[in-house]
Amino acid sequence: MKKVLILLLSLIVYGLIVPARAFAIYNPTAVANNHFGIHVADTSDLQDVAKLVNSNGGDWGYVTFVIQKGERDPQRWQNVFDQMRRLHLIPIVRIATQPVGIGNNTWERPSVDEIGGWVTFLNSLNWVVKNRYVIVGNEPNHAEEWGGQIDPAGYADYLKEFASKLKESNPDFFIMAAGMDASATNTKTSMSEDLFLMQMINKDPDIFDNIDGLASHSYPNPNFSGDATATGKGTVATFDWELNELKFLGITKTLPVFITETGWTHDPNNLTTNLGTKYETAFNNVWNDPRIVAITPFIYKYVGSPFDNFSWVNSAGQFYDFYNNVLNLKKNAGKPIQIESADIITGILPKIAVAGTKYRGVFFIKNTGQSIWEENNLEAIDSRANKLNIISVYPNTLEPGQIGVFLINGQFANVSGNFNIGINFLDNGNVIADYTTQVNLIPGLPNLSDILNYLKLSVAEKLAKI
């Protein structure tokens, strides 16, 4: 009994001393969120996409896109991320290998040896928001998506290694397993999602430890033509079935939902699809579930085979009728968390000054965070909690990586002596940088009124002695 008590005491003390594992990601369902989004094949469509997902009151919608291993050009994708930052679009990145074989109908099986290259590439980018949304692979319960094989154990090993390496490199990565085809059956070339998940978890019961969200392909089946109110596996509500299935398999953690693929097929030669009501019903009655972070239907623009019957835009650049239904739906203004930081290159303030006098300062400050600074949103506050006047910022809009010139003025304390002067710079109320320097405040010279009073007193004293 004594040994048991000692063991329990040790566990309690250990639990108090060793903190629980902390992740730097934030819960996207706990902040203001615009869950409207779209899946794109070409990032040159981003400006047009922003008009759709951020319409009618919306801000900070989502965009899902694929990066293949042969496309890992940091400059190219940094330019894409910077454009998304300006357009207020949040990226969801699905990583992929490359198509191989006759007709390029099969995707190369990924190699664990290539994970390091992915980690280096993904860390080279300044992401748009704090959460770095990454999906590892695509529908591996189809053999053609995994080098021609169905291998739940192999995918589990790859996913675990990829997720752990990303988390080790930066805890801001928000990682999702590949979205599955929930309507797939057990054949030589496919496996049902429930069986695939079960075999993954049997291979490694801890496989979901580093997984932060659920990527769901909630397609309206059968034949991508199902009812907008249907529920269960193979419907627009597949995500709910998937969450319940994971619980049944012993995964108890809360997984925010990202519906990264969904949508109905239509005749690509007819702009009138009569799908508008279906999209409205799904968005208003199914995809309004508070567990859902983003819905990015497949696909914004794909005018050739095999996905032209999913496209929202035809080959002539015209929108199918359901585009306007979604465009006109009421949307929320999202407020994702962005990293706010700055580097003060140099600051110029007087080193010696008369106590109580006004001063001007010049600062060269580099934006090292994720947000875009607008002059009207910038503030400066001194160590006495006095708000300083920012006379000007040049340029008046500063993107990450840019250096701005800040001209400020304030007033020194009305006390002489050597003091540390501290100044905090803020963007939208968030401290981005602080600056401290020492100034010698000397007593002020008497003003003219004091001198005249002194002279009058001296004359009066002298006359009194006569």
C-alpha positions in Angstrom: 0.0 0.0 0.0 2.9 2.3 0.9 4.4 1.7 -2.6 1.1 2.5 -4.3 0.8 5.8 -2.4 4.4 6.8 -3.2 3.7 6.0 -6.9 0.5 8.1 -6.9 2.3 11.0 -5.2 5.1 10.8 -7.8 2.6 10.9 -10.6 0.9 13.9 -9.1 4.1 15.8 -8.6 5.3 14.9 -12.1 2.1 16.1 -13.5 2.5 19.4 -11.7 6.1 19.9 -12.8 5.9 18.7 -16.4 3.4 20.7 -18.3 1.0 19.1 -20.8 2.2 19.3 -24.4 1.2 22.7 -25.9 0.6 23.4 -29.5 1.0 26.9 -31.0 -2.0 26.5 -33.3 -5.2 28.2 -32.4 -8.7 26.8 -32.6 -10.2 28.2 -35.9 -13.7 27.6 -34.6 -13.1 29.9 -31.6 -12.5 33.1 -33.6 -14.7 35.0 -36.1 -14.7 32.9 -39.2 -15.9 33.1 -42.8 -16.3 29.4 -43.8 -16.9 30.1 -47.5 -14.1 29.1 -49.8 -13.3 27.4 -53.1 -10.9 24.9 -54.5 -8.7 26.2 -57.3 -6.5 24.5 -60.0 -4.8 27.7 -61.0 -3.7 30.4 -58.5 -3.9 33.1 -61.2 -7.7 33.0 -60.4 -7.2 34.3 -56.9 -8.4 37.8 -57.5 -11.6 36.6 -59.0 -12.0 34.0 -56.3 -11.8 36.7 -53.6 -14.8 38.4 -55.1 -16.8 35.2 -54.6 -15.8 34.0 -51.1 -15.5 37.4 -49.6 -18.7 38.8 -51.0 -21.8 40.1 -49.2 -20.1 40.9 -45.9 -17.5 38.2 -46.0 -13.8 38.6 -45.3 -11.0 36.1 -45.0 -12.5 33.2 -46.9 -10.5 30.0 -47.7 -8.8 28.6 -50.8 -7.7 25.0 -51.3 -4.9 24.2 -53.8 -2.4 21.6 -54.6 1.4 21.8 -54.6 3.2 19.0 -56.4 6.7 18.0 -55.4 8.1 19.3 -58.7 6.6 22.8 -58.0 8.4 23.6 -54.8 9.7 27.0 -55.8 9.8 29.2 -52.7 9.7 32.5 -54.6 6.7 31.4 -56.7 4.7 30.3 -53.7 5.7 33.3 -51.5 4.3 35.5 -54.3 1.1 33.5 -54.1 0.9 33.8 -50.3 1.6 37.5 -50.5 -1.2 38.0 -53.0 -3.6 35.9 -50.7 -2.5 38.1 -47.8 -3.6 41.3 -49.7 -6.8 39.6 -50.9 -7.7 38.3 -47.4 -7.7 34.7 -48.4 -6.5 31.8 -46.2 -4.6 29.0 -47.9 -5.2 25.3 -47.4 -2.3 23.5 -49.0 -2.6 19.9 -50.2 0.8 18.4 -50.9 1.1 15.9 -53.7 3.7 13.8 -55.6 3.4 13.7 -59.3 1.3 11.8 -61.9 3.1 8.8 -63.5 2.3 5.9 -65.7 0.4 5.7 -69.0 -1.9 8.6 -69.3 -0.7 10.0 -66.0 -3.7 8.4 -64.3 -1.7 7.2 -61.2 0.1 9.3 -58.6 3.5 8.4 -57.6 3.7 6.8 -54.1 5.4 9.3 -51.8 8.7 8.5 -50.1 9.5 9.1 -46.5 13.0 10.2 -47.7 11.4 13.3 -49.4 9.7 14.6 -46.2 12.7 16.7 -45.2 12.6 18.6 -48.5 8.9 19.3 -48.0 9.5 20.5 -44.4 12.3 22.8 -45.6 10.1 24.2 -48.4 7.0 24.8 -46.3 9.1 26.5 -43.6 10.7 28.8 -46.1 7.4 30.6 -46.7 5.9 33.4 -44.6 2.4 32.0 -44.3 -0.7 34.2 -44.4 -2.1 33.4 -41.0 -0.7 31.8 -37.9 -2.2 28.4 -38.6 -0.4 26.7 -41.5 -3.1 24.5 -42.9 -1.5 21.4 -44.6 -3.2 18.2 -46.0 -1.0 15.2 -46.4 -2.0 13.4 -49.6 -5.3 12.7 -51.3 -7.8 9.8 -51.2 -5.3 7.1 -50.5 -8.2 4.6 -50.3 -7.9 4.6 -54.1 -4.9 2.6 -55.5 -4.3 5.2 -58.2 -3.6 7.8 -55.6 -0.9 5.7 -53.9 1.3 4.4 -56.6 -1.2 1.7 -57.7 -1.5 0.1 -54.3 -3.9 0.2 -51.4 -1.8 0.4 -48.3 -3.4 1.8 -45.1 -0.4 0.8 -43.0 2.0 2.5 -45.5 0.0 5.7 -45.5 -0.2 5.7 -41.7 3.6 5.5 -41.5 4.0 8.3 -44.0 1.4 10.5 -42.3 2.9 10.0 -38.9 6.4 10.8 -40.0 5.3 13.8 -42.1 3.1 15.2 -39.3 5.8 14.8 -36.6 8.5 16.4 -38.7 6.3 19.4 -39.5 5.4 19.8 -35.8 9.0 19.6 -34.8 10.0 22.2 -37.3 7.2 24.7 -36.3 4.3 24.1 -34.0 2.1 26.4 -36.1 1.5 23.7 -38.7 -2.2 22.6 -38.6 -2.1 19.1 -40.1 -4.9 17.1 -41.7 -4.9 13.6 -43.0 -5.9 13.1 -46.6 -9.6 13.5 -47.5 -11.0 10.1 -48.3 -13.5 8.9 -50.9 -16.4 7.9 -48.6 -18.3 6.3 -51.4 -15.5 3.9 -52.4 -16.2 0.2 -52.0 -13.9 -2.7 -51.3 -12.4 -3.8 -54.7 -9.0 -4.5 -56.1 -8.4 -0.8 -56.7 -10.3 0.8 -53.8 -11.1 0.3 -50.1 -14.0 1.6 -48.1 -13.1 4.6 -45.9 -14.2 2.9 -42.6 -12.0 -0.2 -43.3 -9.0 2.0 -44.4 -9.3 4.1 -41.3 -9.5 1.0 -39.1 -6.4 -0.5 -40.6 -4.5 2.8 -40.2 -5.4 2.9 -36.5 -4.6 -0.8 -36.1 -1.2 -0.1 -37.5 -0.6 2.8 -35.2 -3.2 3.7 -32.5 -1.4 7.0 -32.0 -1.7 8.1 -35.6 -4.0 11.0 -34.9 -1.8 12.5 -32.1 -0.3 15.1 -34.5 -3.5 15.6 -36.6 -5.4 18.8 -35.9 -8.4 18.8 -38.2 -10.5 16.6 -40.5 -10.2 17.1 -44.3 -13.5 15.8 -45.7 -14.6 15.1 -49.2 -18.4 15.5 -48.5 -19.7 14.8 -52.0 -23.4 14.5 -52.8 -23.5 10.9 -54.1 -24.5 8.8 -55.8 -23.0 10.2 -59.1 -22.3 13.6 -57.5 -26.0 14.3 -57.9 -27.4 13.6 -54.4 -29.9 15.5 -52.4 -28.7 18.6 -50.5 -30.5 17.5 -47.4 -29.3 13.9 -47.3 -27.2 12.8 -44.3 -24.8 10.0 -43.6 -21.9 8.5 -45.6 -21.6 9.6 -49.2 -23.6 12.9 -48.8 -22.9 16.6 -48.2 -22.9 15.6 -44.5 -20.2 12.9 -44.9 -18.1 14.9 -42.4 -20.5 14.0 -39.6 -20.4 10.3 -40.4 -16.6 10.5 -40.5 -16.4 12.2 -37.1 -18.7 9.5 -35.6 -16.6 6.7 -37.3 -13.4 8.1 -35.8 -15.0 8.1 -32.4 -16.1 4.5 -32.9 -12.5 3.7 -33.7 -11.3 5.3 -30.5 -10.3 8.8 -31.7 -11.7 11.0 -29.0 -10.0 14.3 -29.8 -12.0 17.2 -31.3 -11.2 17.7 -35.0 -12.4 20.9 -36.6 -13.8 20.1 -40.1 -12.5 21.4 -43.4 -14.7 20.3 -46.3 -12.0 20.7 -49.0 -13.9 18.9 -51.7 -17.7 18.8 -52.5 -20.1 19.9 -55.2 -22.5 18.7 -57.8 -21.7 17.8 -61.5 -23.5 19.6 -64.3 -23.6 19.8 -68.1 -20.5 21.8 -69.1 -22.3 23.0 -72.2 -25.3 24.5 -70.4 -24.9 27.5 -68.0 -28.3 26.8 -66.5 -27.8 24.0 -64.1 -30.6 24.4 -61.5 -28.0 23.7 -58.8 -28.3 27.0 -57.1 -31.0 25.9 -54.7 -29.0 22.8 -53.7 -26.0 25.0 -52.8 -28.1 27.4 -50.8 -29.7 24.5 -48.9 -26.4 22.9 -48.2 -24.7 26.1 -47.0 -27.8 27.2 -44.9 -28.8 23.9 -43.4 -25.9 21.4 -43.5 -22.6 23.3 -43.8 -23.6 25.8 -41.1 -22.5 23.2 -38.5 -20.3 25.0 -35.9 -17.7 22.3 -36.2 -17.0 23.3 -39.8 -14.2 25.8 -40.5 -14.2 25.9 -44.3 -16.1 24.6 -47.3 -14.1 24.8 -50.5 -16.2 23.2 -53.3 -14.4 21.5 -56.2 -13.6 23.4 -58.5 -13.5 27.1 -59.4 -12.3 26.9 -63.0 -11.4 23.7 -64.9 -12.6 24.0 -68.5 -11.3 20.7 -69.9 -11.7 17.0 -69.2 -12.0 15.4 -66.7 -13.4 18.1 -64.3 -15.2 20.6 -66.6 -18.5 19.2 -65.3 -17.5 20.4 -61.8 -16.2 23.8 -62.9 -18.0 27.0 -61.7 -16.7 28.9 -64.9 -17.0 27.7 -68.5 -14.4 27.9 -71.3 -15.7 31.3 -72.3 -15.2 32.7 -68.8 -18.9 32.7 -68.0 -20.3 31.6 -64.6 -22.8 28.8 -64.2 -26.0 30.0 -62.6 -25.2 28.6 -59.1 -22.2 30.9 -58.9 -24.6 33.8 -58.3 -26.6 31.9 -55.6 -23.4 31.4 -53.6 -22.2 34.9 -54.4 -25.3 36.4 -52.8 -25.4 34.3 -49.7 -24.7 36.3 -46.5 -21.2 35.7 -45.2 -19.2 36.6 -42.0 -16.2 38.7 -41.7 -13.4 36.4 -40.5 -10.7 37.5 -38.1 -8.0 34.9 -38.3 -5.0 35.3 -36.0 -1.8 36.6 -37.6 1.7 36.8 -36.1 2.5 40.4 -35.3 6.2 41.2 -35.1 8.7 43.9 -36.1 12.4 44.6 -36.0 13.5 48.2 -35.1 16.5 48.7 -37.3 17.4 52.0 -35.6 15.7 54.7 -33.6 16.8 58.3 -33.3 15.8 60.3 -30.1 17.5 63.2 -28.3 20.1 62.0 -25.8 20.0 65.2 -23.8 17.0 67.4 -23.5 15.3 69.9 -21.2 12.8 68.2 -18.8 9.2 68.7 -19.9 10.0 69.7 -23.5 8.5 68.2 -26.6 10.6 66.0 -28.8 10.6 64.3 -32.2 11.9 60.8 -33.1 12.7 58.9 -36.2 12.5 55.1 -36.4 13.3 52.6 -39.1 11.1 49.5 -38.5 10.9 46.3 -40.5 7.7 44.3 -40.6 8.7 40.7 -39.7 5.2 39.4 -39.1 2.3 38.2 -41.2 -0.1 41.2 -41.2 0.0 44.2 -43.5 0.4 47.4 -41.6 -1.8 50.4 -42.5 -0.8 53.8 -41.1 -4.2 54.4 -39.6 -3.9 51.3 -37.5 -0.5 52.0 -36.1 0.1 53.5 -32.6 3.0 54.4 -30.3 2.8 54.5 -26.5 5.6 55.5 -24.1 6.6 53.9 -20.8 4.3 56.4 -18.9 1.3 55.1 -20.9 1.1 58.3 -22.9 0.0 57.9 -26.5 2.5 59.5 -28.8 1.6 61.2 -32.1 2.7 59.3 -35.2 3.2 62.2 -37.6 3.8 60.0 -40.6 4.8 56.5 -41.8 6.5 56.0 -45.1 5.3 54.1 -47.0 1.9 54.3 -45.4 1.2 50.6 -46.1 3.9 48.1 -45.1 3.8 44.4 -46.1 5.9 41.7 -44.4 9.6 42.2 -45.2 9.3 45.9 -45.9 11.0 48.7 -43.9 9.1 51.9 -43.0 10.2 55.3 -41.7 8.2 56.3 -38.6 8.2 60.0 -37.5 6.8 60.6 -34.1 6.6 63.3 -31.4 6.0 63.2 -27.7 6.9 65.1 -24.5 9.6 64.2 -21.9 8.7 63.9 -18.2 9.0 67.2 -16.2 11.7 65.7 -14.0 15.5 66.1 -14.4 17.9 63.2 -14.3 18.9 60.1 -16.3 16.0 58.0 -17.4 15.2 55.0 -19.6 12.7 56.0 -22.2 10.5 53.1 -23.5 8.2 53.2 -26.6 5.9 50.4 -27.7 4.7 50.3 -31.3 1.3 48.7 -31.9 -0.7 47.5 -34.9 -4.4 47.1 -34.4 -3.8 47.2 -30.7 -1.2 44.4 -30.7 2.4 45.3 -29.6 4.7 44.6 -32.6 8.0 46.1 -31.2 9.4 47.9 -28.2 12.3 50.4 -28.0 14.3 51.6 -25.0 17.0 54.2 -24.8 18.5 56.5 -22.1 18.0 60.3 -22.1 19.5 62.9 -19.8 16.8 65.4 -18.8 18.3 68.6 -17.5 16.5 71.4 -15.5 14.9 74.0 -17.7 16.2 77.6 -17.7 13.9 80.2 -16.0 11.5 82.0 -18.2 11.4 85.8 -18.8 8.7 86.3 -16.1 10.8 84.6 -13.5 13.8 86.8 -14.4 11.8 90.0 -14.2 10.4 89.1 -10.8 13.9 88.4 -9.6 15.2 91.8 -10.8 12.2 93.6 -9.1 12.9 91.8 -5.8 16.6 92.7 -6.0 16.0 96.4 -6.5 13.4 96.5 -3.7 15.9 94.8 -1.3 18.7 97.3 -2.2 16.4 100.4 -1.7 15.3 99.0 1.7 18.9 99.1 2.9 19.5 102.8 2.1 
